[in-house]
Amino acid sequence: MLTIIIFVLVLFVLVVAHEFGHAMAAWLTGCRVEEFGVGFPPKLFGKKIGDTLFSLNAVPLGGFVRITGEDGVTGADGTINVDKKSFANKNFVIKLIILVAGVTMNLLLAVLIYTIIAGVGSSIPTAGIPADVPIMNKRVEIVAVENNELLSKTDIKVGDTISKVNGESVGDSSTVALTIRNFTGTEMALTLANRQGTRDVKIVFNGQHEVGKPVGLSLLDVGTYKVAWYKAPVEGVRATTRVVKMTAVGIGGLFKDLVIQRHVPSDVAGPVGIAKIVGQVGSQGFLPLLELMAVLSVNLALINILPFPALDGGRAMFVILEALGIRVFRGKIEQMAHSIGFALLILLVLLITINDIRRIIYP
């Protein structure tokens, strides 16, 4: 239940931020926003301020914006009228600004989140982290403790960091794991630390361990990702840029598999898979959940900007074609393209969701 609540809250923030971007751009460029809805109908209540109805709806899975003329027509007979606040009557630059504003807001949300994380400080795995990422206090952390006969008698806890093994300072996690695995004595001393302080723990083997075999400790190299507060916004932009590049490569691989290999990649997660990931990360604390939200926000932005009908990028593509004098797609043809595009997207989501469920049932 907690996983569902966290997932809904994350999705709610991401989608409302996206839609608020569209609405803000529309207000600033003189378009009429007929409704800004939080959640999806049925409507619980609403209040009209100026031209805009602000509504709170029963289904908390995001939000929506209705802008006058966004479908290209404003008259009842399907013709464009002279309403100056209609999206349809704005020039193509303003149309593009409104269409990409949702994507822009998702990217800005990611920058804000990474700015907070960089300023507050967060523990992150150091494997594969680029050299220019500011990492301090690198350490070896225990991420899992097997409940076996050897370790159940010790005071070793998940989250402890190992600073010494038999009085010797440790290096990386691989070296520590090798040292423990190849220990030939009967008693090993570990110096551990956590938020409560430092303590010494002894593992007494008494012939219960075969040299060269793991003892049941899972280790990870971690470090503190933190910068001075005045550098945090810059690091927020840099971190978002890194995620954008990685996400773009991932999306490219997805479409390569879909078009060339004609199958959905097994490592792509849909709503069910994302909900599961959100629940797992949420149990690790607020900052890890924030970072996941930033990654999802970047994913939402890049997917939405793709030049595919029904997405913001697809709508922008039709606006650009019209500005170039290619108007054969206007009206019903464009609306049909968006309808077909939406149906294909739903089909893709269903296929990925089936994969998600299959992975849960048959891990």
Backbone torsions as a table, in degrees:
resi	resn	phi	psi	omega
1	MET	NA	-42.3	179.7
2	LEU	-62.8	-38.4	178.0
3	THR	-59.9	-43.3	179.7
4	ILE	-63.5	-43.3	-179.4
5	ILE	-63.0	-45.1	180.0
6	ILE	-63.9	-43.2	179.9
7	PHE	-61.1	-45.2	179.7
8	VAL	-62.1	-41.9	179.6
9	LEU	-64.1	-42.8	178.7
10	VAL	-63.0	-48.4	179.5
11	LEU	-61.3	-40.5	179.6
12	PHE	-59.1	-48.4	-178.9
13	VAL	-62.9	-44.8	-176.5
14	LEU	-64.6	-45.2	-176.4
15	VAL	-73.9	-40.8	178.9
16	VAL	-63.9	-39.8	176.6
17	ALA	-60.8	-43.0	179.1
18	HIS	-60.6	-50.1	-177.5
19	GLU	-68.2	-34.0	177.0
20	PHE	-63.3	-34.1	176.0
21	GLY	-60.1	-46.8	177.1
22	HIS	-60.2	-46.6	-176.9
23	ALA	-63.7	-44.9	-179.0
24	MET	-61.9	-42.9	179.0
25	ALA	-64.0	-38.8	179.3
26	ALA	-65.1	-45.4	178.7
27	TRP	-60.6	-44.8	-175.6
28	LEU	-69.5	-23.5	-178.9
29	THR	-102.4	9.8	173.3
30	GLY	84.6	19.8	175.2
31	CYS	-90.6	155.1	177.6
32	ARG	-89.6	121.2	173.1
33	VAL	-95.0	108.0	-175.4
34	GLU	-72.0	-37.3	179.8
35	GLU	-152.0	136.0	169.9
36	PHE	-117.0	109.0	-174.3
37	GLY	-105.9	131.8	172.8
38	VAL	-99.9	118.7	-171.4
39	GLY	82.8	177.6	-179.3
40	PHE	-115.6	152.5	-177.8
41	PRO	-54.3	155.3	13.6
42	PRO	-75.1	147.8	-176.7
43	LYS	-75.4	135.2	175.6
44	LEU	-87.0	-51.5	172.8
45	PHE	-164.2	166.3	-179.6
46	GLY	-154.0	161.1	177.7
47	LYS	-138.6	130.7	-179.1
48	LYS	-92.9	125.7	176.3
49	ILE	-122.5	113.4	-174.5
50	GLY	65.6	-128.4	179.2
51	ASP	-86.8	-7.5	-169.0
52	THR	-107.7	130.7	171.9
53	LEU	-91.4	118.1	175.1
54	PHE	-95.6	116.3	-173.9
55	SER	-119.9	146.4	172.4
56	LEU	-111.4	124.1	-172.6
57	ASN	-115.6	165.1	-167.6
58	ALA	-76.6	-29.4	-175.0
59	VAL	-96.1	106.5	-171.4
60	PRO	-83.9	55.1	-177.6
61	LEU	-113.0	29.0	177.9
62	GLY	133.3	-134.0	-178.3
63	GLY	-171.3	-178.4	-178.5
64	PHE	-154.9	161.4	177.6
65	VAL	-133.3	133.8	173.1
66	ARG	-112.8	118.0	-179.0
67	ILE	-112.9	132.8	179.6
68	THR	-54.9	126.1	175.4
69	GLY	79.8	12.1	-176.9
70	GLU	-68.2	-20.4	178.5
71	ASP	-90.8	5.4	176.1
72	GLY	94.3	-10.0	178.1
73	VAL	-133.3	147.8	178.7
74	THR	-127.5	-18.1	179.9
75	GLY	-88.1	156.5	-179.4
76	ALA	-65.6	-27.7	-179.8
77	ASP	-88.4	6.1	178.0
78	GLY	88.3	6.7	179.2
79	THR	-100.9	157.1	179.7
80	ILE	-83.2	126.8	179.2
81	ASN	-93.5	-169.4	-174.3
82	VAL	-101.4	21.7	179.8
83	ASP	-62.9	115.6	-177.4
84	LYS	-69.4	-18.4	179.5
85	LYS	-95.0	9.1	-179.6
86	SER	-84.2	135.6	175.1
87	PHE	-56.3	-38.0	-176.0
88	ALA	-64.0	-24.0	-177.0
89	ASN	-100.0	6.9	176.8
90	LYS	-86.8	157.4	177.5
91	ASN	-73.4	166.6	-170.1
92	PHE	-66.2	-26.2	178.4
93	VAL	-65.6	-46.2	179.0
94	ILE	-64.4	-40.6	178.6
95	LYS	-59.6	-44.9	-179.7
96	LEU	-64.3	-40.3	179.0
97	ILE	-58.8	-44.9	-179.6
98	ILE	-66.6	-40.8	-176.1
99	LEU	-69.2	-34.7	-178.1
100	VAL	-92.9	-1.9	-176.6
101	ALA	-66.2	-32.6	178.2
102	GLY	-65.9	-44.6	176.4
103	VAL	-60.7	-44.6	179.5
104	THR	-59.4	-41.5	-179.5
105	MET	-65.3	-38.2	177.7
106	ASN	-65.4	-37.8	177.6
107	LEU	-68.6	-40.2	177.9
108	LEU	-65.3	-35.3	176.5
109	LEU	-62.5	-42.1	178.0
110	ALA	-62.8	-42.4	178.5
111	VAL	-61.0	-44.2	179.1
112	LEU	-60.8	-45.1	-178.6
113	ILE	-63.3	-46.5	-179.7
114	TYR	-68.3	-28.3	174.4
115	THR	-65.1	-44.5	178.4
116	ILE	-62.6	-47.3	-178.5
117	ILE	-61.8	-43.7	-178.8
118	ALA	-66.6	-34.7	-179.3
119	GLY	-77.2	-39.1	-178.7
120	VAL	-78.8	-39.7	-177.5
121	GLY	101.2	136.5	-178.2
122	SER	-149.1	143.2	176.2
123	SER	-80.4	128.7	179.7
124	ILE	-136.7	151.6	173.1
125	PRO	-62.4	140.6	-176.7
126	THR	-95.8	-9.9	-179.5
127	ALA	-64.1	128.1	177.0
128	GLY	77.0	2.4	179.4
129	ILE	-74.4	131.1	178.7
130	PRO	-57.5	151.3	-174.9
131	ALA	-63.4	-25.4	-176.6
132	ASP	-84.5	-1.1	178.2
133	VAL	-80.3	127.0	-177.0
134	PRO	-72.4	103.3	-179.8
135	ILE	-117.3	127.1	177.4
136	MET	-118.4	168.3	173.0
137	ASN	49.1	54.1	178.5
138	LYS	-67.5	140.2	-174.1
139	ARG	-157.4	168.4	177.9
140	VAL	-104.6	119.4	-175.6
141	GLU	-111.1	143.1	175.5
142	ILE	-86.4	118.3	-176.0
143	VAL	-106.2	-11.5	176.2
144	ALA	-157.9	141.7	178.2
145	VAL	-127.3	116.0	-179.7
146	GLU	-70.4	138.0	-178.9
147	ASN	-86.4	67.9	179.4
148	ASN	-105.9	177.3	-175.8
149	GLU	-64.6	-30.6	-177.6
150	LEU	-73.5	-46.1	-172.2
151	LEU	-90.9	-21.4	-177.9
152	SER	-64.5	-18.7	-179.4
153	LYS	-91.7	0.8	-178.5
154	THR	-104.6	172.1	178.2
155	ASP	-105.9	39.6	179.8
156	ILE	-89.3	130.4	-175.8
157	LYS	-124.8	151.9	172.5
158	VAL	-62.4	133.6	-177.7
159	GLY	102.1	-16.8	174.7
160	ASP	-65.7	147.3	172.2
161	THR	-111.4	143.9	-178.9
162	ILE	-97.3	119.8	178.3
163	SER	-103.1	-27.9	179.6
164	LYS	-144.9	147.4	172.1
165	VAL	-124.1	116.4	-175.9
166	ASN	52.8	41.8	176.3
167	GLY	82.3	-5.5	-179.2
168	GLU	-100.2	133.2	178.3
169	SER	-62.5	144.8	-174.9
170	VAL	-92.6	160.2	174.6
171	GLY	-103.5	-117.9	178.6
172	ASP	-92.2	175.9	-174.8
173	SER	-65.5	-34.8	179.9
174	SER	-63.5	-42.4	-179.9
175	THR	-65.8	-42.1	179.2
176	VAL	-63.3	-45.4	-179.8
177	ALA	-60.8	-40.7	179.8
178	LEU	-66.3	-40.1	178.8
179	THR	-62.1	-45.3	-179.4
180	ILE	-67.3	-43.4	-176.1
181	ARG	-63.7	-36.6	-175.1
182	ASN	-96.6	11.6	-179.9
183	PHE	-66.9	132.8	-176.0
184	THR	-109.3	-3.1	-179.0
185	GLY	-83.6	-168.9	-178.8
186	THR	-106.2	-15.7	-176.8
187	GLU	-143.4	124.7	179.9
188	MET	-115.7	133.9	179.1
189	ALA	-103.2	126.6	176.4
190	LEU	-115.5	133.4	172.2
191	THR	-97.8	116.2	-175.2
192	LEU	-114.5	155.4	178.0
193	ALA	-142.0	146.3	171.3
194	ASN	-149.8	-164.8	-176.4
195	ARG	-65.8	-22.8	-179.3
196	GLN	-82.9	-12.9	179.2
197	GLY	132.4	-164.7	-177.7
198	THR	-107.9	144.3	179.0
199	ARG	-151.0	158.6	176.4
200	ASP	-104.3	134.2	-179.5
201	VAL	-126.6	140.6	179.1
202	LYS	-113.0	135.0	171.7
203	ILE	-104.6	116.0	179.8
204	VAL	-98.7	115.5	-172.9
205	PHE	-79.9	-49.4	178.9
206	ASN	50.0	42.1	176.7
207	GLY	74.6	9.2	-177.5
208	GLN	-89.6	2.7	-176.7
209	HIS	-129.3	130.8	176.3
210	GLU	-90.1	123.0	-178.2
211	VAL	-56.0	132.9	-179.6
212	GLY	95.6	-9.2	179.6
213	LYS	-102.9	147.1	177.1
214	PRO	-61.2	149.4	179.4
215	VAL	-94.8	-11.1	178.8
216	GLY	114.6	12.1	176.5
217	LEU	-102.9	128.2	174.1
218	SER	-101.0	124.7	-174.0
219	LEU	-115.9	153.1	-179.8
220	LEU	-144.9	138.2	173.9
221	ASP	-80.4	121.5	179.6
222	VAL	-129.8	165.9	176.3
223	GLY	-153.6	168.7	179.0
224	THR	-95.7	119.1	179.5
225	TYR	-91.6	106.3	-174.1
226	LYS	-158.7	141.8	174.5
227	VAL	-133.9	168.1	175.2
228	ALA	-61.5	149.4	-173.5
229	TRP	-56.8	-34.6	-177.4
230	TYR	-76.9	-13.9	176.0
231	LYS	-96.2	-10.4	-174.0
232	ALA	-59.6	-43.1	178.9
233	PRO	-61.0	-39.1	178.4
234	VAL	-64.2	-43.5	178.6
235	GLU	-66.5	-32.1	176.2
236	GLY	-61.5	-41.9	178.0
237	VAL	-67.5	-43.5	-179.0
238	ARG	-63.5	-43.2	-179.6
239	ALA	-64.4	-41.9	178.5
240	THR	-63.4	-40.7	178.6
241	THR	-61.0	-42.0	178.1
242	ARG	-61.3	-43.1	-179.0
243	VAL	-68.1	-37.1	177.2
244	VAL	-59.6	-46.1	-179.4
245	LYS	-62.5	-46.0	-179.1
246	MET	-65.3	-40.0	-179.3
247	THR	-67.3	-40.2	179.1
248	ALA	-60.8	-41.4	177.2
249	VAL	-63.3	-42.2	179.2
250	GLY	-63.9	-42.7	179.0
251	ILE	-66.3	-38.4	176.6
252	GLY	-60.9	-41.4	177.4
253	GLY	-65.0	-36.5	178.4
254	LEU	-61.4	-48.9	-178.0
255	PHE	-71.0	-29.1	174.9
256	LYS	-63.5	-44.5	178.7
257	ASP	-66.3	-39.1	-178.8
258	LEU	-67.1	-41.8	-174.2
259	VAL	-85.3	-46.0	-174.8
260	ILE	-87.9	-50.5	-178.2
261	GLN	-83.0	-19.9	178.3
262	ARG	59.6	44.5	173.9
263	HIS	-153.8	158.0	178.6
264	VAL	-83.6	123.9	179.9
265	PRO	-55.6	141.3	-175.5
266	SER	-68.7	-22.9	-176.6
267	ASP	-93.5	7.2	177.4
268	VAL	-88.3	131.6	-177.7
269	ALA	-105.8	138.6	173.4
270	GLY	-100.9	-161.2	-178.2
271	PRO	-54.9	-43.2	-179.1
272	VAL	-67.0	-45.1	179.7
273	GLY	-64.5	-40.7	179.0
274	ILE	-65.8	-39.5	178.3
275	ALA	-60.6	-41.0	178.9
276	LYS	-63.9	-44.0	179.4
277	ILE	-63.7	-43.5	179.3
278	VAL	-59.4	-42.5	178.5
279	GLY	-62.9	-42.7	179.8
280	GLN	-65.3	-45.4	-179.0
281	VAL	-69.7	-37.7	179.6
282	GLY	-60.4	-31.2	179.0
283	SER	-71.5	-14.7	-179.7
284	GLN	-86.6	-12.1	178.2
285	GLY	131.2	174.1	-173.6
286	PHE	-71.9	-43.8	-177.5
287	LEU	-65.2	-43.8	174.4
288	PRO	-59.4	-37.1	177.7
289	LEU	-66.4	-39.7	176.7
290	LEU	-60.2	-43.7	-179.4
291	GLU	-63.8	-40.9	176.4
292	LEU	-61.9	-38.9	178.4
293	MET	-61.8	-39.0	178.2
294	ALA	-63.5	-43.8	179.2
295	VAL	-62.6	-43.9	179.3
296	LEU	-65.8	-35.3	179.0
297	SER	-64.9	-41.1	176.4
298	VAL	-64.8	-42.6	178.1
299	ASN	-59.9	-44.6	178.9
300	LEU	-60.9	-40.9	179.9
301	ALA	-63.8	-49.5	-175.1
302	LEU	-70.2	-35.8	177.3
303	ILE	-67.2	-40.4	-178.4
304	ASN	-67.9	-26.5	-176.6
305	ILE	-86.7	-4.2	177.4
306	LEU	-62.1	140.1	-178.6
307	PRO	-76.6	61.3	-178.0
308	PHE	-121.5	133.7	-178.9
309	PRO	-52.2	143.4	-178.7
310	ALA	87.8	-21.0	175.4
311	LEU	-91.7	163.9	178.8
312	ASP	-57.7	-40.3	179.2
313	GLY	-64.1	-36.3	177.0
314	GLY	-66.2	-41.6	177.5
315	ARG	-65.4	-39.4	177.3
316	ALA	-63.9	-36.4	178.9
317	MET	-60.9	-42.3	178.9
318	PHE	-67.3	-35.2	177.1
319	VAL	-64.5	-42.1	179.5
320	ILE	-66.5	-41.6	177.6
321	LEU	-60.2	-41.4	179.1
322	GLU	-65.3	-39.8	178.9
323	ALA	-64.8	-27.9	178.2
324	LEU	-84.0	2.1	178.6
325	GLY	90.7	4.6	178.5
326	ILE	-92.6	95.2	-171.6
327	ARG	-111.7	11.0	-178.2
328	VAL	-66.0	-21.3	-176.9
329	PHE	-92.1	0.3	-176.3
330	ARG	-65.6	158.3	172.6
331	GLY	73.4	-127.6	-171.3
332	LYS	-65.3	-33.8	-179.5
333	ILE	-64.7	-44.0	178.5
334	GLU	-64.3	-43.9	179.7
335	GLN	-62.4	-38.1	177.9
336	MET	-65.9	-40.4	179.4
337	ALA	-61.6	-42.7	178.9
338	HIS	-65.6	-37.1	179.0
339	SER	-65.4	-44.4	178.8
340	ILE	-65.8	-42.9	178.7
341	GLY	-59.7	-42.0	179.2
342	PHE	-63.9	-41.7	179.4
343	ALA	-63.1	-40.8	179.0
344	LEU	-66.4	-37.9	177.8
345	LEU	-64.6	-41.8	177.7
346	ILE	-62.4	-40.7	178.2
347	LEU	-62.1	-42.8	178.8
348	LEU	-62.7	-43.5	178.6
349	VAL	-61.4	-40.3	179.3
350	LEU	-64.1	-42.4	179.2
351	LEU	-63.1	-43.4	179.2
352	ILE	-66.8	-37.9	178.9
353	THR	-64.1	-39.5	176.5
354	ILE	-60.3	-41.3	176.9
355	ASN	-63.1	-40.9	178.2
356	ASP	-57.8	-49.4	-177.7
357	ILE	-64.3	-40.0	179.4
358	ARG	-62.7	-39.3	179.4
359	ARG	-67.7	-32.4	178.5
360	ILE	-71.5	-41.7	-178.4
361	ILE	-74.5	-40.3	179.7
362	TYR	-120.8	73.6	-175.6
363	PRO	-65.8	NA	NA
